[in-house]
Every structure is written in C-alpha cells, then in structure tokens.
Amino acid sequence: MPSMNILGCSSGCKADDIVVLLKTVLKDKKLDLAHLIAVSCDGAAVMQGKDNGVVKKLRDEIPLLLHTHCFAAKLALASSQAANDVTYLRSPKRTRNCQEIQKALDEKVLKYQQVFGTHWLSLFKSVTAISETYKSLVTSLQHDFEEEETAKAGGLLKKISTYEFVATTFFLLDVLTHLYRACLVLQTSNLTYASASDEVDSLKKAIASFEEQDGIHFKNFLASVSEDQSHQSNDEDAVECKVYNGHQLTFSKKQETRLMKTKKTFRVKLVANLSSRFSGDGVVVDALEQLFNNQRTEKNTEEWLKALAKHFGRGETPFIQPTQLMTEWEQFRHIMAKCGSMKIQEFW
C-alpha cells in the first residue's frame, strides 16, 4: 500500500532548508538525487520561485527534472483575481434578514460568500448567489438603509443598482460556469495530461468565443431588461434608467463603455493566464503519456518525439541525441504504419 509521511523542517522553511531535507531523506533511503525524474508541488513561492525556489535549485543540479503543479490550483491562480471582496453581507444578522426575504420572494435561500483569491469556487458561488437572488438582495439592502439608516447598505444598494454591476455579474457567471466545470474535471481521479490539456484548450476557446457571441446568462439578462422611457437622453454623461426584475438600474453610456472594456480585459487576461500556467513541462509529460497509448498517428507521434528530443536533448551531456532520435524515427514510422494497433512498448 502506498503511504504518505509528513516531514518536519525544523531548520527552517526556506528553499535551501527544504532542499537539504529532501536530500537527507533520499540519502537515508539510498536513492540517488541524480535519478530524480520529476517533482510535484504546490504553487508557493518557496517551491516555485523563478530564481530561488526549490524546483529551481533542484534543476540547477538536475537540468532535465520535470515539474508538475496541481491542475485545479493552476486554474484557480489563473482566474482568482476577477473581482473584489464583498464583505458587508457576511454579517450574521444581515444574512438572516436577507434569507428571510429570499423565502418571502420564493427565491433560493443562498448565502453571499466572501471571494477568496486562492479558492476557485468562492467567486463562482458568490456570483451565482447574486444572480439567482437579486430581487431579495436589493430588497434586503433597501430595508437596512431605510429602517436602520445604514450608510454602508445605502452605498452597496447604489452600487448593485447599476446596469454595469448587474451586467458584469451575468458576464462573470457565463465565464465562471465554464471555469467551475473545468475545475471539477481537473480534479477527477482518472485525469491524464492529455485529457487535462484538451479540457484547458476547450476552456480557452469557450472563453475566447465570448468576443463574438455573448454567453447564455448574459443574453437572458439583456432579454429581461426593459427601457424606462421617462429617463432617456443622448448625452454620454446623462444617467438614464433601465428596469430589471422590477427594479430600476441606473445606466449611462460611460457605464456601457466600462462594461465592454471589463469584458474584454477579463477575457483576454484569463486566456493569456491559462496559456501561461498550463505550458512548460506539461508538454513533455503529455508527450510521454501519449506516445505509449495505442491511439497515436504518424503525425502526432512525430510531434511528441520532437517535444521529447527538445527537452531530453539539452545540456552538455544530453540524455538523448535529438538528431539520432529523429533519424531512427524516419525508419521506424514505416514499421509502425504496418502495425498500427500495437502499443509502442511491444516493439521492444
């Protein structure tokens, strides 16, 4: 049975301390550090720091060392800075008042959660709660503002009663729904690098597609908004009114401009972050994994071999000779074409 042991690092928690501890453990187990193939760790700076992290220090000694990082955590880091914290509704009394109003209006009874940068579900749950209980949220804040004369409630009420806020909420809901689904997929027990890569690629395409076409939640929001004819103006600075779910939303051309900018910035940065965080050693591990399944083709086998040649052919004493590898492939591919159903290790 596999076992896990948590080691104490009494000398300190800096990268050098962790590397010394690792070397000590490997020596006790009579394992040669030079034979270390890969390391997996969290995203802490002490582990993954570009200049002084544990992985960097290990790679100084083992140049071909592969490094992996939790897929779901990488997804969270790529998307966690999408919104600011909203802490007001975490008050137990106000949460209770709001939940009572939700029941009275026959809405789902949901809590509004604080958004934590390292928790990939908190933002999704918070946005979902706001979108599904908007009527009771507005009514609750109106109650607090009118009955208790709470200035903070008045400020929040003003903020959430803008077209820009509600529209942004539904845009985020479209994006975060895809992120939430990807998060669950990337935590499955039978996940492979190949399936993770496919999931991230499809996620990036789905998010990028919002440039050409709005998501279903945003479309439904637009269809539910009506014009308040008593507040119409062509002045860019003028404040008009729209009606959503029986509540008035302040609207201006400037709000619309900011909304378009927000949607574009969030979309572009998120796709760029995903591309950045899901690159690197994953390409090499994916190539190793794909090379040994029996669904390969001549074209993708050559691509995987090139990726492996690029990685393992580095350094003064490379593990393989890239030119020799590709020369052997030129002959072997003809043999493989005749035995396409065989696994590559069967040729050995």
N, C-alpha and C positions, 0 to 999 in steps of 0.2 A: 504494500500500500504506500502511495506517495505520502510524504509527511512535510510539514512546514515548521520551521523553527524561527522565532524572532530573536535576533541578536541585539544585545545591548551595546551601545557605543559609548562607553564610559569616558573615553579620552576626549570626546567632543563630537560635534555633528557637522563639521566642515567636510568638504570633499576629500581632503587629504586623509582625515580620520577614517572616513568610510572606505576609502581605497585600501588603507593599511589593514583595516578589519577584514575586508574581503580577501586580501592576500593571505592573511593569517589563517582564515578558515580553509581556504583552498590548500594551503600547505599542510594543515592538520589532516585533511582528507587525502593527502598525497596526490593532489591534482595540479597539473602544470598550468600556470596562468596563460602561457603561450597557446594552449589548446582551447582557450575560451573562444567560442564561436559567436555568441550573441548575448545581449543583456537586455532585460526589460525592466523599466522603472516608471515612476510617476513623473509628473511634469514640473516638480520642484526645481528651482534654480540651482540648488546644490547638486542635483542629479544631472540636469541637462544644460547647465550654464555653458554658453558657447566657448568661453575662454578658460574657465576654471572648474567646470562641472565634473562629476565623477566619470561620466561617459567620455568626456574629452581627455581626461587623464589616462583612462584605460586605453583609449585609441592611440595615445602617444606611444604606448608600449605594444599595442596590438592593432596595427593600422587597418586590418580587414574586419575588425569587430563590427558586427551588425547590432543595431539598436532598435527596439520597438517600444511603443508607448500606447497605453490603453486607447482603443479607438473611440469609445464613448467620451473619455476625458478630452481627447483632442477635439472632438465635435463640440464639446461644451466650451472649450477655450476659444474656438473659432467664432462662437456666436454669443458669448455671455455678456458682451458689452453693448447690447442692443437697446437697453432702456435704463432709466434711473430708478432708484429705490422709491417706493411709495409706502411710508411707514404709518401714516395717520390712522388707517383703518385697522391697524393691529391692536388698537385699544380694545380690551375685552368688552367694555360697556358699549362702545360704538359698533363693534362686531355683532353683539347680541341684538342691538336695535335694528341693524341692517338686516340680519337674518329674519327677524320678526316681520319686517316689511316685505322681504322676499316671499315669505309664506303667504302673506296677505294678498300679494300681487300674483300668486300662483307661479312664481319663478323658482328655479333651482336654488336650494339653500347651499351657497358656496361661501368660503372664506377668501378674503383678499390677502394674498401672501406677499411677504417681502421678497424682492428679487435678489438672490444671492449669485454673485459672479461665477462661483465655482459649481453651482448646482444647475444642471442643464434642464431640470423640469420646472424650477420655480417660476421662470419667466413665462413659460407656456401656460402653467396653471393660473398665474395672475391675469394674463391677457384673456384666457378663456373665461375666467370668473367675471371680468368686467364686461365682456361681450355678451354673456348669457344673462346677466342680472343688471343691465344698465339702468333700467327703469327704477328698480329698488335702490340702486346706488345713488342716483340723483335725488330720489325722494328722501332717503336717509340723510343725505347732506343738507337738503333743504330744511328738514326737521331740526337738525343740530344747529343750523345757522339761525333759524327763526325762533326756536324755543330757548336755546341756550346762548344765542348771540356769540357763537364760537367763531372767532376770526379765521382760524385755520380751516374750518369747514367751509366758510364763505370763499376762501381762496381756492380750495380744491374744487368747489362747485363751479366756480367761474372757469377753472381750467378744463374740467371734463365736459363743460357745456359748449365747447368749441367744435366746429366741424373738423378742424385739424386733428384734435385729440381722438375723436371717435373714428375718423377715417384711418388714422395711423394704427389704432387698435386692431381694426379689421385687416389691415395690410399685414401687420405682425402676425395675426392669427393664421393667415394663409401661409406665411413663411415658416412659422413655428410648428405648424401641423406637420409639415414635411420633415422638419428637424426632429420632432418628437418621434415620428415613425422611424427615422433613420437611427435615432438613439436606441430604440428597442431592438432593432435589427443588429446593431453593432454590439449588443450585449448577449446575443444568443450563444449557447454553449457549443454549437457546431459551426461557428463562424470561421471562415478561411480568409486569407489575404485576398484571394481572387474575388470572393463574394463581397468582402468589405470594399474593395476597390470599385466594383460595379455599383454598389449602393451609393458610395460617395459621388461617383460620376453622374448617376441618375439624379442625385440630390442637387448637384451643381446645375444641371440642365434644367431641372424644375424651377429653381430659384431664378436662374437667368431668363427663363421664359416669361417671367412677370414683367419684363421690359416691353414685350409685345402684347401681352394679354394679362389682365388682372385676374387674381385668384377668385374662387367661388365665393368666399366670405366677403371680399371687398365688393364684388359685383352685387351680392344680395344687399349689402349696405347701401350702395348707390341707388338700387331699385326701391329702397324703403324710404329714401329721403325725398321730401317734397319742398317746394319753394314757398316761402312766406311772402306773398305778393305785396304786403304792406311795407316791406323793407327791401326795396330794390334800388340799385344805384350802379352807375358805370364808373364811379370814382374808385381807383385802386385802393385808396386808404379808407373808403367808407365801410362801415360794418353793416352787413345785411343779416338776414335770419333764414335759416332752414329749419325744417321740422323733422325730427326722427323719434319714432316711438312715443309720440305725443309730447315730446319736449323740444323746446326751441334751442337751436345751436347757432351761436354767432358765427358769421362767415365773412371773409374778406378775400380779395384777390391775393393779398400777401400771404394769407394762410394757405391758399391753394398752391402758391409758388413754393412755400417752405415744405409743404407736403410732398410735392413732386421731387424736390431736392432730397428730402429724407428717404423716400422710397428708393431713389437711385443710389444714394450713398450707402445705405444699408445693404442693398442687393449686391452692389459691386464689391464692397469690402468683404462681405460674407463669402462670396465665391472666391475672392482672392485669398482669404484666410484659410478656406478649406483646401485650396490648391497648395498653399504653402505648408500647412500642417500635415497633409497626407501625401507628402512627397518623401524623398530621401530613401532610407533603407527599405521601405516598404516595397519599392520597385524590385529590389534584389530578392527579397523573401518571396514576393509574388512569383517571380521568375522561377525560383527553385521549386515552389509548390506546383506551379502549372506544368513545369517540364516533366513531372513524374505522374501526371494523370493521363488517361488514355483518350482524352478529348482534344488533343493537340492537332494542329495542322502544320504543314511545312512552313507556312509563312510565319505563324506566331511562334513556332519553335525557334526559328532563326532570330526573332526579336528577343526572346528570352535568353538565348545564348549570348547575344551581343551585350545584354544588360549584365550578365554574369561575367563575361570577359572584361567589361569595363571596370567592374568592382574588384574582382579577384586578380586582375592583371596589373594592379598598381604596385608601386613601391620598388625598392632596389632588388628584392628577391620575391617576385610575384608568385602567387600560389599556382597560377596557370599562365601559359603563353598565349595571349589573345590570337595572334596570327596562326599559331599551330592549331588552336581550337577550331577556328573558322575554316581552316584548310581541311581538317578532319570532317567537319560538318558537310563540306561540299561533296564528299563521297558518301557519307553516312545517310544523307537525306534520300538518296536513291534507294537504299536498302529499306529505310523506314517507310517509303511510299508503298512498297510491296507488302509490308507487314503493319499496316496502319492500326490494327486492333490491338497490337502488342503494347504492353507497358514498356517504357524505355529501359527499366532495370532488367527486363527479361533478355535484353540483348547482351547483358554482361555475362 
